[in-house]
Amino acid sequence: MNKKIIKLIVPICIIIGWELIAMAIDNPWKLPQLGKIVTIIMQPNEGLLGTGTLIQNTYFSLKRVILGFGLGCLIAIPLGIGMGWSKKLGDLFDYVIEVLRPIPPLAWIPLILAWLGLGLRSAVVIIFLGAFFPILVNTIEGVKSINLSYIEVAKTFNANDFNILKKIVIPHSSPYIITGLRIGMGIAWMCLVAAEMMPGIAPSGLGYLIWQANTVGQISIIIAGIVYIGVIGLLIDRTFKFIENRYFSWREVKD
């Protein structure tokens, strides 16, 4: 059987099962039929609950996640390369990183609100915390995984540290960094939606829309928002996966 057809079997079964159960329950406040949800999804420019349209809320969510994720990349990648390359720098930050890394980003919300107040800055910092550590850890591992014989050979040709970093360390670490970016973006996207559901942090976005729909019992809008979140997350993940497969397929080859 075709691989693409196999992948569609479970989604189709879920859709059919959903519709049958919704028809049996016959209560749109608990489980709406798919037609109503599809109507909302297919009209992304229609205003919803005074919060704007699906397109507008998607734009605000993407803006926040790009800012937070971008900030995470700018700090985590150089720091990860430095910690993986320099044992002293790695030891300097090791305990701090290992203590902070297990803390869920949403646990910081009370402090972030106290320090930064409501609005964009707080949302960006929460997203940054979600993206930062996966990118950092994968970058460190990428640098540490380099075969030391490559560096020794480079030094025999009088290569300095800058050239070694440029020609060996960064190219070899790139697949690990891309993996870290993929994981970090997934966590950042989850943190964004959760942060938007917190009162006062963001007066817009898909998370905010879902929360507002929940307060008035609009299950169809909630599910439409969830579908948008899932599809966007899938597209982002597939983009990083395409980059991995397209440019770093050699990673599977053993040194």
C-alpha positions in Angstrom: 0.0 0.0 0.0 1.2 3.5 -0.8 2.9 5.2 2.1 0.9 8.4 1.8 -2.4 6.4 1.9 -1.2 4.6 5.0 -0.6 7.9 6.7 -4.1 9.1 5.9 -5.9 6.0 7.4 -5.8 7.1 11.1 -6.8 10.8 10.4 -9.7 9.7 8.2 -10.9 7.2 10.9 -10.7 10.0 13.5 -12.7 12.3 11.3 -15.4 9.7 10.6 -15.5 8.7 14.3 -15.8 12.4 15.4 -18.7 13.0 13.1 -20.6 9.8 14.1 -20.1 10.6 17.8 -21.1 14.2 17.3 -24.3 13.1 15.5 -25.1 10.6 18.3 -24.5 13.2 21.1 -26.3 15.9 19.2 -25.0 18.6 21.5 -22.8 21.3 19.8 -21.9 22.7 23.3 -20.0 19.4 24.0 -18.9 18.1 20.6 -19.9 20.1 17.5 -20.2 18.5 14.1 -17.3 19.0 11.7 -19.3 21.1 9.3 -19.5 24.0 11.7 -15.8 23.8 12.5 -14.8 23.6 8.9 -16.9 26.7 8.2 -15.0 28.7 10.8 -11.6 27.4 9.4 -12.6 28.2 5.8 -13.5 31.8 6.8 -10.3 33.0 8.3 -11.1 36.7 7.7 -14.4 36.6 9.7 -14.3 38.3 13.1 -14.6 36.1 16.1 -15.8 37.1 19.6 -14.4 40.6 19.1 -10.9 39.3 19.2 -10.2 39.7 15.5 -10.0 37.1 12.8 -8.2 33.8 12.7 -5.7 35.4 10.3 -5.1 38.3 12.6 -4.6 36.2 15.7 -2.3 33.9 13.8 -0.2 36.8 12.7 0.1 38.1 16.3 1.1 34.6 17.6 3.7 34.1 14.8 5.1 37.6 15.5 5.7 36.7 19.2 7.1 33.3 18.5 9.5 34.6 15.9 10.8 37.3 18.3 11.2 34.9 21.2 12.7 32.1 19.1 15.0 34.5 17.3 16.3 35.8 20.6 16.9 32.3 21.8 18.9 31.5 18.6 21.0 34.6 19.0 22.1 33.7 22.5 22.0 29.9 22.6 23.9 29.1 19.4 27.1 31.3 20.2 27.0 30.3 23.8 26.6 26.6 22.9 29.5 26.7 20.5 31.6 28.4 23.2 30.7 26.0 25.9 31.3 23.0 23.7 34.6 24.4 22.4 36.0 25.7 25.7 36.0 23.4 28.7 36.5 26.4 31.0 33.5 28.2 29.6 31.5 25.0 29.8 32.4 24.5 33.5 31.6 28.2 34.2 28.0 27.9 33.0 27.4 24.2 33.7 25.7 24.3 37.1 23.6 27.3 36.2 22.4 25.7 33.0 21.7 22.3 34.6 19.7 24.0 37.4 17.6 26.2 35.1 17.0 23.8 32.3 14.5 21.5 34.0 12.3 24.4 35.1 9.2 24.7 32.9 9.0 28.1 31.2 5.5 28.7 32.4 6.8 28.5 36.0 8.5 31.8 35.4 5.3 33.6 34.5 4.7 35.2 37.9 8.3 36.6 38.1 8.2 37.7 34.4 5.0 39.6 35.0 6.4 41.2 38.1 9.6 42.3 36.3 8.3 43.1 32.9 4.6 43.7 33.3 1.9 42.7 30.8 2.4 42.8 27.0 4.7 41.7 24.3 8.0 41.6 26.3 6.6 39.1 28.8 5.3 36.8 26.1 8.7 37.0 24.2 10.7 36.1 27.3 8.4 33.1 28.0 8.9 31.9 24.4 12.7 32.6 24.7 12.9 30.3 27.7 11.1 27.5 25.9 13.4 27.7 22.9 16.7 28.5 24.6 17.7 25.3 26.3 17.0 22.7 23.5 19.0 24.9 21.1 21.8 25.3 23.6 22.1 21.7 24.6 22.1 20.4 21.0 24.7 22.9 20.0 27.0 21.9 22.8 26.6 18.2 21.9 27.3 19.0 18.3 30.6 20.7 19.1 31.6 17.9 21.5 30.8 15.2 19.0 33.5 16.4 16.6 36.2 13.8 15.9 39.4 15.3 17.6 41.5 13.9 14.8 40.0 16.5 12.4 41.2 19.3 14.7 44.6 17.7 15.1 45.0 17.5 11.3 43.9 21.1 10.9 46.5 22.2 13.5 49.3 20.4 11.7 48.5 22.7 8.8 48.8 25.7 11.1 45.1 26.4 11.2 44.2 28.9 14.0 41.2 28.6 16.3 39.1 30.9 14.2 39.6 28.8 11.0 39.0 25.6 12.9 35.7 27.0 14.2 34.7 28.2 10.8 35.8 25.2 8.7 35.3 22.3 11.1 33.4 23.0 14.3 30.4 25.0 12.9 29.8 22.8 9.8 30.0 19.6 11.8 27.7 21.0 14.5 25.1 22.3 12.1 23.0 19.1 12.0 22.8 19.1 15.8 22.0 22.8 15.8 19.2 22.3 13.3 17.8 19.5 15.5 17.9 21.9 18.4 16.1 24.5 16.4 13.4 22.1 15.5 12.9 21.0 19.1 13.2 24.5 20.4 10.6 25.9 17.9 8.1 23.2 18.9 8.5 24.0 22.6 8.4 27.8 21.9 5.2 27.3 20.0 3.6 25.4 22.9 4.8 28.1 25.4 3.4 30.8 23.2 -0.1 29.4 23.2 0.0 28.7 26.9 1.3 32.2 27.6 -1.5 33.8 25.5 -4.1 31.9 27.6 -2.7 33.6 30.8 -4.8 36.6 31.8 -3.4 39.9 30.7 -0.2 38.7 29.0 -1.5 39.1 25.4 -4.8 40.6 24.3 -4.6 38.7 21.0 -3.2 35.5 19.4 -4.6 32.0 19.0 -4.2 31.1 22.6 -6.1 34.2 23.6 -8.8 33.4 21.1 -9.2 29.9 22.5 -9.4 31.2 26.0 -12.1 33.8 25.1 -14.1 31.1 23.2 -13.9 28.9 26.3 -15.4 31.7 28.5 -18.5 31.8 26.3 -18.7 28.1 25.6 -17.9 28.4 21.8 -16.5 24.9 21.4 -16.4 25.2 17.6 -14.1 28.2 17.8 -11.9 26.4 20.3 -11.4 23.4 18.1 -10.9 25.7 15.0 -8.1 27.5 16.9 -6.6 24.2 18.0 -6.6 23.0 14.4 -4.8 26.2 13.3 -2.2 25.7 16.0 -1.6 22.1 15.1 -1.3 22.8 11.3 1.1 25.7 11.8 3.1 23.6 14.2 3.2 20.8 11.6 4.3 23.1 8.8 7.1 24.6 11.0 8.3 21.1 12.0 8.2 19.9 8.4 10.2 22.9 7.3 13.0 22.1 9.7 12.8 18.4 8.7 13.1 19.3 5.1 16.3 21.4 5.9 17.7 18.4 7.8 17.0 16.0 4.9 18.0 18.4 2.2 21.3 19.7 3.6 22.4 17.3 6.3 21.6 13.9 5.1 25.4 13.1 5.4 24.9 13.1 9.2 23.6 9.5 9.0 27.0 8.4 7.7 29.4 7.2 10.5 32.8 8.9 10.7 
